[in-house]
Amino acid sequence: MILISVIMSIQNDENNYLKQSIESVLNQSFKNFEFIIVLDGSNQDTFEKVNYYKLKDLRIRVIKQNNQGLTKSLNSAIKESKSNLIVRQDYDDISDSKRLEYLYNYMKKNTDIVL
């Protein structure tokens, strides 16, 4: 059972943040997660960067689509997620290595929190 779904949408990696962002998710202390990346009308360079990580880590799932915008892309990722706990990661975010562990433990201890 997957405990967390991390979702990300990207059109193009114009500022070269994607590598650091993906690696910051993959290097989490908490390991039981899936990572859904939506390529929202992405160029070939961005596709190749994401595909490199997809081939290395089975937790990554990729949705490739024509450009639909951030909201629709994130909704597509949510529909594909296997967990009720969804964490959003922007392509230019760098997550602390204990981010998912902290969030999971917090949500587990505070069952009245939903958002």
N, C-alpha and C positions, 0 to 999 in steps of 0.2 A: 504494500500500500504506500503510495506516494503521499508524503505529509505536507509538502509545500510545492506550489506551482509558481515559478518565477516567470514573468512575462515581459517581453521587450518588443517594441516595434521600431524599425529603422527604415528610412528611405535610402539615404546614402551617407557613408562615413566621410563626410567632407573634411572634418577636422582631425581625423585619425585617432579618435577616442575609443573606437569599438573594441580593439584588441584588449586594452586595459579593462574595459567594462566587462567583457565576457570572462576574462581571467579572474577578475575579482569575484564573480559569481561561482565559477568552477572551483576556486580555492577556498570555499567556505569551510569552516569547522563542522558545520551541520551538513551531512551528506545526502540525506533522504529528500531529494527534490528533483523536479523536472524543470527544464529551462526551455520555454517556448519562445522562439524568435520569429517575428513576422517580418518578412522582407516585403515592404510596402512599395512596390514599383522600383526596387533597388537596381542599381547599375551592376555590371559584371564584377567589378572590383569588390564591391560590398558583398555580393553573393559568394565570391571565392573566399573572402575572409571568414564569413560565417560557416561555410561548408568545411573549411579546414578544421574548425573546432567540432563541428558535428561529426566528422569522421573520427575524431579522437575521443569523444565523450558521448556515450549512449544516452545520457540524460538530456541531451539537446534534441529538440524537435523543431523543424523549420516549416513555416507556412510561407509559401511564395505566392504573391498575388499582384495584380495591377494596383497602382496607387489608389487608395481609398481614404487616406487620411488617418490620423492618429486614433481617433475615437473608434472608428469601425475596425481598425487593425487590432486594437486592444480587445475589443469585443470578440473578434475572431479567436484570439488567443484564449480568452476566458472560456469560450465554448469548447475548446479543445483540451482544457485543463482537466487533470485527474484529481485534483485536490480542492477542498473547500477553502483552504488558506492560500490566498493569492497575493504575491508580492510583485510590485511593479519596479522595473529597472529601466531607466532611460539609457540610450546607447552611449551617452556621455557621462553616466554616473560611475563612480568607483565605490564599491561597497566595502565596508570594513569586514574583515575576515570572520567576524563573529555575528554579523548582522542577522543571518537567518536563525542561528542558534538563539540569540536574544529574543527575536520576534516570536519564535515558536514557543519558547519557555514562558514568555509573557502571556501569550494567548492561552496557553494551557492552564496557567495559574489564575487567569482572569477571565473566566468563562462568560461573564456578562458583557465583555467587550466584543463588538462585532465589526468595528471599522478602525 
